[in-house]
Amino acid sequence: MTNNVEGAEERLQAIVAAGERSGDRVHPLPMYDEYAKLLESDVADLKNIGGREAGSITAAKFLEHFVDYPWIHIDMAGPAFLKEPKPTARKAARASACGSWSNFCATLPPPGVSRAERSSRTE
């Protein structure tokens, strides 16, 4: 999971907490400028893939060129297979970050309801 814009820290921590609750842990990845060099091209302004190294990070570095508001990149493409069941997941094939993402989304207020309104309704 990567982010690089001021203002996304609170949401980033909420996603990390959702990962802890779901057992599908996530963590921030570095967004060092050196990774942007992997997107340099001889024939275009920018490549859309940086190669095999640091794929999640270079994907975020690519997105960084087109976003001017707080954002977080969650790479959910990595499949995994649990050989043994866990308290939060059965023995099966699964995509990474799906549990953390769905747990995070469950904490969001419904459309048209602010987070403050939702909190006051549950107190």
Phi and psi in radians as a Rosetta constraint file:
Dihedral C 1 N 2 CA 2 C 2 CIRCULARHARMONIC -2.305 0.35
Dihedral N 2 CA 2 C 2 N 3 CIRCULARHARMONIC 2.600 0.35
Dihedral C 2 N 3 CA 3 C 3 CIRCULARHARMONIC -2.620 0.35
Dihedral N 3 CA 3 C 3 N 4 CIRCULARHARMONIC 2.748 0.35
Dihedral C 3 N 4 CA 4 C 4 CIRCULARHARMONIC -2.651 0.35
Dihedral N 4 CA 4 C 4 N 5 CIRCULARHARMONIC 0.334 0.35
Dihedral C 4 N 5 CA 5 C 5 CIRCULARHARMONIC -2.166 0.35
Dihedral N 5 CA 5 C 5 N 6 CIRCULARHARMONIC 2.331 0.35
Dihedral C 5 N 6 CA 6 C 6 CIRCULARHARMONIC -0.973 0.35
Dihedral N 6 CA 6 C 6 N 7 CIRCULARHARMONIC 2.438 0.35
Dihedral C 6 N 7 CA 7 C 7 CIRCULARHARMONIC 1.852 0.35
Dihedral N 7 CA 7 C 7 N 8 CIRCULARHARMONIC -0.177 0.35
Dihedral C 7 N 8 CA 8 C 8 CIRCULARHARMONIC -1.725 0.35
Dihedral N 8 CA 8 C 8 N 9 CIRCULARHARMONIC -0.015 0.35
Dihedral C 8 N 9 CA 9 C 9 CIRCULARHARMONIC -1.071 0.35
Dihedral N 9 CA 9 C 9 N 10 CIRCULARHARMONIC -0.754 0.35
Dihedral C 9 N 10 CA 10 C 10 CIRCULARHARMONIC -1.089 0.35
Dihedral N 10 CA 10 C 10 N 11 CIRCULARHARMONIC -0.765 0.35
Dihedral C 10 N 11 CA 11 C 11 CIRCULARHARMONIC -1.173 0.35
Dihedral N 11 CA 11 C 11 N 12 CIRCULARHARMONIC -0.674 0.35
Dihedral C 11 N 12 CA 12 C 12 CIRCULARHARMONIC -1.024 0.35
Dihedral N 12 CA 12 C 12 N 13 CIRCULARHARMONIC -0.808 0.35
Dihedral C 12 N 13 CA 13 C 13 CIRCULARHARMONIC -1.144 0.35
Dihedral N 13 CA 13 C 13 N 14 CIRCULARHARMONIC -0.589 0.35
Dihedral C 13 N 14 CA 14 C 14 CIRCULARHARMONIC -1.148 0.35
Dihedral N 14 CA 14 C 14 N 15 CIRCULARHARMONIC -0.649 0.35
Dihedral C 14 N 15 CA 15 C 15 CIRCULARHARMONIC -1.241 0.35
Dihedral N 15 CA 15 C 15 N 16 CIRCULARHARMONIC -0.701 0.35
Dihedral C 15 N 16 CA 16 C 16 CIRCULARHARMONIC -1.063 0.35
Dihedral N 16 CA 16 C 16 N 17 CIRCULARHARMONIC -0.761 0.35
Dihedral C 16 N 17 CA 17 C 17 CIRCULARHARMONIC -1.115 0.35
Dihedral N 17 CA 17 C 17 N 18 CIRCULARHARMONIC -0.682 0.35
Dihedral C 17 N 18 CA 18 C 18 CIRCULARHARMONIC -1.100 0.35
Dihedral N 18 CA 18 C 18 N 19 CIRCULARHARMONIC -0.651 0.35
Dihedral C 18 N 19 CA 19 C 19 CIRCULARHARMONIC -1.125 0.35
Dihedral N 19 CA 19 C 19 N 20 CIRCULARHARMONIC -0.684 0.35
Dihedral C 19 N 20 CA 20 C 20 CIRCULARHARMONIC -1.136 0.35
Dihedral N 20 CA 20 C 20 N 21 CIRCULARHARMONIC -0.756 0.35
Dihedral C 20 N 21 CA 21 C 21 CIRCULARHARMONIC -1.117 0.35
Dihedral N 21 CA 21 C 21 N 22 CIRCULARHARMONIC -0.674 0.35
Dihedral C 21 N 22 CA 22 C 22 CIRCULARHARMONIC -1.495 0.35
Dihedral N 22 CA 22 C 22 N 23 CIRCULARHARMONIC -0.231 0.35
Dihedral C 22 N 23 CA 23 C 23 CIRCULARHARMONIC 1.411 0.35
Dihedral N 23 CA 23 C 23 N 24 CIRCULARHARMONIC 0.084 0.35
Dihedral C 23 N 24 CA 24 C 24 CIRCULARHARMONIC -1.916 0.35
Dihedral N 24 CA 24 C 24 N 25 CIRCULARHARMONIC 1.265 0.35
Dihedral C 24 N 25 CA 25 C 25 CIRCULARHARMONIC -1.144 0.35
Dihedral N 25 CA 25 C 25 N 26 CIRCULARHARMONIC 2.533 0.35
Dihedral C 25 N 26 CA 26 C 26 CIRCULARHARMONIC -2.301 0.35
Dihedral N 26 CA 26 C 26 N 27 CIRCULARHARMONIC 2.833 0.35
Dihedral C 26 N 27 CA 27 C 27 CIRCULARHARMONIC -2.663 0.35
Dihedral N 27 CA 27 C 27 N 28 CIRCULARHARMONIC 2.635 0.35
Dihedral C 27 N 28 CA 28 C 28 CIRCULARHARMONIC -1.151 0.35
Dihedral N 28 CA 28 C 28 N 29 CIRCULARHARMONIC 2.544 0.35
Dihedral C 28 N 29 CA 29 C 29 CIRCULARHARMONIC -1.907 0.35
Dihedral N 29 CA 29 C 29 N 30 CIRCULARHARMONIC 2.704 0.35
Dihedral C 29 N 30 CA 30 C 30 CIRCULARHARMONIC -1.239 0.35
Dihedral N 30 CA 30 C 30 N 31 CIRCULARHARMONIC 2.569 0.35
Dihedral C 30 N 31 CA 31 C 31 CIRCULARHARMONIC -2.066 0.35
Dihedral N 31 CA 31 C 31 N 32 CIRCULARHARMONIC 0.826 0.35
Dihedral C 31 N 32 CA 32 C 32 CIRCULARHARMONIC -1.113 0.35
Dihedral N 32 CA 32 C 32 N 33 CIRCULARHARMONIC 2.576 0.35
Dihedral C 32 N 33 CA 33 C 33 CIRCULARHARMONIC -1.036 0.35
Dihedral N 33 CA 33 C 33 N 34 CIRCULARHARMONIC -0.484 0.35
Dihedral C 33 N 34 CA 34 C 34 CIRCULARHARMONIC -1.026 0.35
Dihedral N 34 CA 34 C 34 N 35 CIRCULARHARMONIC -0.526 0.35
Dihedral C 34 N 35 CA 35 C 35 CIRCULARHARMONIC -1.179 0.35
Dihedral N 35 CA 35 C 35 N 36 CIRCULARHARMONIC -0.493 0.35
Dihedral C 35 N 36 CA 36 C 36 CIRCULARHARMONIC -1.120 0.35
Dihedral N 36 CA 36 C 36 N 37 CIRCULARHARMONIC -0.496 0.35
Dihedral C 36 N 37 CA 37 C 37 CIRCULARHARMONIC -1.092 0.35
Dihedral N 37 CA 37 C 37 N 38 CIRCULARHARMONIC -0.470 0.35
Dihedral C 37 N 38 CA 38 C 38 CIRCULARHARMONIC -1.209 0.35
Dihedral N 38 CA 38 C 38 N 39 CIRCULARHARMONIC -0.240 0.35
Dihedral C 38 N 39 CA 39 C 39 CIRCULARHARMONIC -1.735 0.35
Dihedral N 39 CA 39 C 39 N 40 CIRCULARHARMONIC -0.006 0.35
Dihedral C 39 N 40 CA 40 C 40 CIRCULARHARMONIC -1.189 0.35
Dihedral N 40 CA 40 C 40 N 41 CIRCULARHARMONIC 2.559 0.35
Dihedral C 40 N 41 CA 41 C 41 CIRCULARHARMONIC -2.363 0.35
Dihedral N 41 CA 41 C 41 N 42 CIRCULARHARMONIC 2.611 0.35
Dihedral C 41 N 42 CA 42 C 42 CIRCULARHARMONIC -1.466 0.35
Dihedral N 42 CA 42 C 42 N 43 CIRCULARHARMONIC -0.338 0.35
Dihedral C 42 N 43 CA 43 C 43 CIRCULARHARMONIC -2.092 0.35
Dihedral N 43 CA 43 C 43 N 44 CIRCULARHARMONIC -0.075 0.35
Dihedral C 43 N 44 CA 44 C 44 CIRCULARHARMONIC -2.487 0.35
Dihedral N 44 CA 44 C 44 N 45 CIRCULARHARMONIC 2.927 0.35
Dihedral C 44 N 45 CA 45 C 45 CIRCULARHARMONIC -1.111 0.35
Dihedral N 45 CA 45 C 45 N 46 CIRCULARHARMONIC -0.566 0.35
Dihedral C 45 N 46 CA 46 C 46 CIRCULARHARMONIC -2.835 0.35
Dihedral N 46 CA 46 C 46 N 47 CIRCULARHARMONIC 2.409 0.35
Dihedral C 46 N 47 CA 47 C 47 CIRCULARHARMONIC -1.458 0.35
Dihedral N 47 CA 47 C 47 N 48 CIRCULARHARMONIC 2.655 0.35
Dihedral C 47 N 48 CA 48 C 48 CIRCULARHARMONIC -1.680 0.35
Dihedral N 48 CA 48 C 48 N 49 CIRCULARHARMONIC 0.105 0.35
Dihedral C 48 N 49 CA 49 C 49 CIRCULARHARMONIC -2.602 0.35
Dihedral N 49 CA 49 C 49 N 50 CIRCULARHARMONIC 2.438 0.35
Dihedral C 49 N 50 CA 50 C 50 CIRCULARHARMONIC -1.707 0.35
Dihedral N 50 CA 50 C 50 N 51 CIRCULARHARMONIC -0.017 0.35
Dihedral C 50 N 51 CA 51 C 51 CIRCULARHARMONIC 1.907 0.35
Dihedral N 51 CA 51 C 51 N 52 CIRCULARHARMONIC -2.919 0.35
Dihedral C 51 N 52 CA 52 C 52 CIRCULARHARMONIC -1.307 0.35
Dihedral N 52 CA 52 C 52 N 53 CIRCULARHARMONIC -0.527 0.35
Dihedral C 52 N 53 CA 53 C 53 CIRCULARHARMONIC -1.361 0.35
Dihedral N 53 CA 53 C 53 N 54 CIRCULARHARMONIC 2.362 0.35
Dihedral C 53 N 54 CA 54 C 54 CIRCULARHARMONIC 0.949 0.35
Dihedral N 54 CA 54 C 54 N 55 CIRCULARHARMONIC 0.773 0.35
Dihedral C 54 N 55 CA 55 C 55 CIRCULARHARMONIC -0.987 0.35
Dihedral N 55 CA 55 C 55 N 56 CIRCULARHARMONIC -0.749 0.35
Dihedral C 55 N 56 CA 56 C 56 CIRCULARHARMONIC -1.143 0.35
Dihedral N 56 CA 56 C 56 N 57 CIRCULARHARMONIC -0.693 0.35
Dihedral C 56 N 57 CA 57 C 57 CIRCULARHARMONIC -1.229 0.35
Dihedral N 57 CA 57 C 57 N 58 CIRCULARHARMONIC -0.781 0.35
Dihedral C 57 N 58 CA 58 C 58 CIRCULARHARMONIC -1.179 0.35
Dihedral N 58 CA 58 C 58 N 59 CIRCULARHARMONIC -0.526 0.35
Dihedral C 58 N 59 CA 59 C 59 CIRCULARHARMONIC -1.096 0.35
Dihedral N 59 CA 59 C 59 N 60 CIRCULARHARMONIC -0.744 0.35
Dihedral C 59 N 60 CA 60 C 60 CIRCULARHARMONIC -1.173 0.35
Dihedral N 60 CA 60 C 60 N 61 CIRCULARHARMONIC -0.677 0.35
Dihedral C 60 N 61 CA 61 C 61 CIRCULARHARMONIC -1.105 0.35
Dihedral N 61 CA 61 C 61 N 62 CIRCULARHARMONIC -0.597 0.35
Dihedral C 61 N 62 CA 62 C 62 CIRCULARHARMONIC -1.126 0.35
Dihedral N 62 CA 62 C 62 N 63 CIRCULARHARMONIC -0.857 0.35
Dihedral C 62 N 63 CA 63 C 63 CIRCULARHARMONIC -1.063 0.35
Dihedral N 63 CA 63 C 63 N 64 CIRCULARHARMONIC -0.581 0.35
Dihedral C 63 N 64 CA 64 C 64 CIRCULARHARMONIC -0.953 0.35
Dihedral N 64 CA 64 C 64 N 65 CIRCULARHARMONIC -0.510 0.35
Dihedral C 64 N 65 CA 65 C 65 CIRCULARHARMONIC -1.240 0.35
Dihedral N 65 CA 65 C 65 N 66 CIRCULARHARMONIC -0.309 0.35
Dihedral C 65 N 66 CA 66 C 66 CIRCULARHARMONIC -2.066 0.35
Dihedral N 66 CA 66 C 66 N 67 CIRCULARHARMONIC 0.003 0.35
Dihedral C 66 N 67 CA 67 C 67 CIRCULARHARMONIC -2.103 0.35
Dihedral N 67 CA 67 C 67 N 68 CIRCULARHARMONIC 2.298 0.35
Dihedral C 67 N 68 CA 68 C 68 CIRCULARHARMONIC -2.172 0.35
Dihedral N 68 CA 68 C 68 N 69 CIRCULARHARMONIC 0.563 0.35
Dihedral C 68 N 69 CA 69 C 69 CIRCULARHARMONIC -2.479 0.35
Dihedral N 69 CA 69 C 69 N 70 CIRCULARHARMONIC 2.888 0.35
Dihedral C 69 N 70 CA 70 C 70 CIRCULARHARMONIC -0.978 0.35
Dihedral N 70 CA 70 C 70 N 71 CIRCULARHARMONIC 2.320 0.35
Dihedral C 70 N 71 CA 71 C 71 CIRCULARHARMONIC -2.611 0.35
Dihedral N 71 CA 71 C 71 N 72 CIRCULARHARMONIC 2.805 0.35
Dihedral C 71 N 72 CA 72 C 72 CIRCULARHARMONIC -2.413 0.35
Dihedral N 72 CA 72 C 72 N 73 CIRCULARHARMONIC 2.339 0.35
Dihedral C 72 N 73 CA 73 C 73 CIRCULARHARMONIC -1.789 0.35
Dihedral N 73 CA 73 C 73 N 74 CIRCULARHARMONIC 2.145 0.35
Dihedral C 73 N 74 CA 74 C 74 CIRCULARHARMONIC -2.006 0.35
Dihedral N 74 CA 74 C 74 N 75 CIRCULARHARMONIC 2.063 0.35
Dihedral C 74 N 75 CA 75 C 75 CIRCULARHARMONIC -1.585 0.35
Dihedral N 75 CA 75 C 75 N 76 CIRCULARHARMONIC 1.938 0.35
Dihedral C 75 N 76 CA 76 C 76 CIRCULARHARMONIC -1.914 0.35
Dihedral N 76 CA 76 C 76 N 77 CIRCULARHARMONIC 0.279 0.35
Dihedral C 76 N 77 CA 77 C 77 CIRCULARHARMONIC -1.470 0.35
Dihedral N 77 CA 77 C 77 N 78 CIRCULARHARMONIC -0.355 0.35
Dihedral C 77 N 78 CA 78 C 78 CIRCULARHARMONIC -1.297 0.35
Dihedral N 78 CA 78 C 78 N 79 CIRCULARHARMONIC 1.880 0.35
Dihedral C 78 N 79 CA 79 C 79 CIRCULARHARMONIC -1.313 0.35
Dihedral N 79 CA 79 C 79 N 80 CIRCULARHARMONIC 2.729 0.35
Dihedral C 79 N 80 CA 80 C 80 CIRCULARHARMONIC -2.541 0.35
Dihedral N 80 CA 80 C 80 N 81 CIRCULARHARMONIC 2.850 0.35
Dihedral C 80 N 81 CA 81 C 81 CIRCULARHARMONIC -2.325 0.35
Dihedral N 81 CA 81 C 81 N 82 CIRCULARHARMONIC 2.113 0.35
Dihedral C 81 N 82 CA 82 C 82 CIRCULARHARMONIC -1.475 0.35
Dihedral N 82 CA 82 C 82 N 83 CIRCULARHARMONIC 2.101 0.35
Dihedral C 82 N 83 CA 83 C 83 CIRCULARHARMONIC -1.403 0.35
Dihedral N 83 CA 83 C 83 N 84 CIRCULARHARMONIC -0.415 0.35
Dihedral C 83 N 84 CA 84 C 84 CIRCULARHARMONIC -2.260 0.35
Dihedral N 84 CA 84 C 84 N 85 CIRCULARHARMONIC 2.491 0.35
Dihedral C 84 N 85 CA 85 C 85 CIRCULARHARMONIC -1.172 0.35
Dihedral N 85 CA 85 C 85 N 86 CIRCULARHARMONIC 2.670 0.35
Dihedral C 85 N 86 CA 86 C 86 CIRCULARHARMONIC -2.153 0.35
Dihedral N 86 CA 86 C 86 N 87 CIRCULARHARMONIC 2.911 0.35
Dihedral C 86 N 87 CA 87 C 87 CIRCULARHARMONIC -1.020 0.35
Dihedral N 87 CA 87 C 87 N 88 CIRCULARHARMONIC -0.494 0.35
Dihedral C 87 N 88 CA 88 C 88 CIRCULARHARMONIC -1.842 0.35
Dihedral N 88 CA 88 C 88 N 89 CIRCULARHARMONIC -0.008 0.35
Dihedral C 88 N 89 CA 89 C 89 CIRCULARHARMONIC -2.725 0.35
Dihedral N 89 CA 89 C 89 N 90 CIRCULARHARMONIC 2.506 0.35
Dihedral C 89 N 90 CA 90 C 90 CIRCULARHARMONIC -1.519 0.35
Dihedral N 90 CA 90 C 90 N 91 CIRCULARHARMONIC 2.929 0.35
Dihedral C 90 N 91 CA 91 C 91 CIRCULARHARMONIC -1.201 0.35
Dihedral N 91 CA 91 C 91 N 92 CIRCULARHARMONIC 1.957 0.35
Dihedral C 91 N 92 CA 92 C 92 CIRCULARHARMONIC -3.135 0.35
Dihedral N 92 CA 92 C 92 N 93 CIRCULARHARMONIC 2.994 0.35
Dihedral C 92 N 93 CA 93 C 93 CIRCULARHARMONIC -1.342 0.35
Dihedral N 93 CA 93 C 93 N 94 CIRCULARHARMONIC 2.575 0.35
Dihedral C 93 N 94 CA 94 C 94 CIRCULARHARMONIC -2.773 0.35
Dihedral N 94 CA 94 C 94 N 95 CIRCULARHARMONIC 2.777 0.35
Dihedral C 94 N 95 CA 95 C 95 CIRCULARHARMONIC -1.647 0.35
Dihedral N 95 CA 95 C 95 N 96 CIRCULARHARMONIC 2.506 0.35
Dihedral C 95 N 96 CA 96 C 96 CIRCULARHARMONIC -1.273 0.35
Dihedral N 96 CA 96 C 96 N 97 CIRCULARHARMONIC 2.607 0.35
Dihedral C 96 N 97 CA 97 C 97 CIRCULARHARMONIC 1.320 0.35
Dihedral N 97 CA 97 C 97 N 98 CIRCULARHARMONIC -0.087 0.35
Dihedral C 97 N 98 CA 98 C 98 CIRCULARHARMONIC -1.136 0.35
Dihedral N 98 CA 98 C 98 N 99 CIRCULARHARMONIC -0.715 0.35
Dihedral C 98 N 99 CA 99 C 99 CIRCULARHARMONIC -1.133 0.35
Dihedral N 99 CA 99 C 99 N 100 CIRCULARHARMONIC -0.766 0.35
Dihedral C 99 N 100 CA 100 C 100 CIRCULARHARMONIC -1.162 0.35
Dihedral N 100 CA 100 C 100 N 101 CIRCULARHARMONIC -0.705 0.35
Dihedral C 100 N 101 CA 101 C 101 CIRCULARHARMONIC -1.165 0.35
Dihedral N 101 CA 101 C 101 N 102 CIRCULARHARMONIC -0.778 0.35
Dihedral C 101 N 102 CA 102 C 102 CIRCULARHARMONIC -1.199 0.35
Dihedral N 102 CA 102 C 102 N 103 CIRCULARHARMONIC -0.622 0.35
Dihedral C 102 N 103 CA 103 C 103 CIRCULARHARMONIC -1.145 0.35
Dihedral N 103 CA 103 C 103 N 104 CIRCULARHARMONIC -0.718 0.35
Dihedral C 103 N 104 CA 104 C 104 CIRCULARHARMONIC -1.100 0.35
Dihedral N 104 CA 104 C 104 N 105 CIRCULARHARMONIC -0.821 0.35
Dihedral C 104 N 105 CA 105 C 105 CIRCULARHARMONIC -1.072 0.35
Dihedral N 105 CA 105 C 105 N 106 CIRCULARHARMONIC -0.558 0.35
Dihedral C 105 N 106 CA 106 C 106 CIRCULARHARMONIC -1.159 0.35
Dihedral N 106 CA 106 C 106 N 107 CIRCULARHARMONIC -0.336 0.35
Dihedral C 106 N 107 CA 107 C 107 CIRCULARHARMONIC -1.543 0.35
Dihedral N 107 CA 107 C 107 N 108 CIRCULARHARMONIC -0.158 0.35
Dihedral C 107 N 108 CA 108 C 108 CIRCULARHARMONIC -1.344 0.35
Dihedral N 108 CA 108 C 108 N 109 CIRCULARHARMONIC 2.563 0.35
Dihedral C 108 N 109 CA 109 C 109 CIRCULARHARMONIC -1.216 0.35
Dihedral N 109 CA 109 C 109 N 110 CIRCULARHARMONIC 2.685 0.35
Dihedral C 109 N 110 CA 110 C 110 CIRCULARHARMONIC -1.083 0.35
Dihedral N 110 CA 110 C 110 N 111 CIRCULARHARMONIC 2.784 0.35
Dihedral C 110 N 111 CA 111 C 111 CIRCULARHARMONIC -0.964 0.35
Dihedral N 111 CA 111 C 111 N 112 CIRCULARHARMONIC 2.344 0.35
Dihedral C 111 N 112 CA 112 C 112 CIRCULARHARMONIC 1.533 0.35
Dihedral N 112 CA 112 C 112 N 113 CIRCULARHARMONIC -0.076 0.35
Dihedral C 112 N 113 CA 113 C 113 CIRCULARHARMONIC -2.034 0.35
Dihedral N 113 CA 113 C 113 N 114 CIRCULARHARMONIC 2.153 0.35
Dihedral C 113 N 114 CA 114 C 114 CIRCULARHARMONIC -1.301 0.35
Dihedral N 114 CA 114 C 114 N 115 CIRCULARHARMONIC 2.813 0.35
Dihedral C 114 N 115 CA 115 C 115 CIRCULARHARMONIC -1.044 0.35
Dihedral N 115 CA 115 C 115 N 116 CIRCULARHARMONIC -0.696 0.35
Dihedral C 115 N 116 CA 116 C 116 CIRCULARHARMONIC -1.114 0.35
Dihedral N 116 CA 116 C 116 N 117 CIRCULARHARMONIC -0.750 0.35
Dihedral C 116 N 117 CA 117 C 117 CIRCULARHARMONIC -1.093 0.35
Dihedral N 117 CA 117 C 117 N 118 CIRCULARHARMONIC -0.722 0.35
Dihedral C 117 N 118 CA 118 C 118 CIRCULARHARMONIC -1.123 0.35
Dihedral N 118 CA 118 C 118 N 119 CIRCULARHARMONIC -0.741 0.35
Dihedral C 118 N 119 CA 119 C 119 CIRCULARHARMONIC -1.073 0.35
Dihedral N 119 CA 119 C 119 N 120 CIRCULARHARMONIC -0.730 0.35
Dihedral C 119 N 120 CA 120 C 120 CIRCULARHARMONIC -1.208 0.35
Dihedral N 120 CA 120 C 120 N 121 CIRCULARHARMONIC -0.470 0.35
Dihedral C 120 N 121 CA 121 C 121 CIRCULARHARMONIC -1.264 0.35
Dihedral N 121 CA 121 C 121 N 122 CIRCULARHARMONIC -0.485 0.35
Dihedral C 121 N 122 CA 122 C 122 CIRCULARHARMONIC -1.656 0.35
Dihedral N 122 CA 122 C 122 N 123 CIRCULARHARMONIC -0.126 0.35
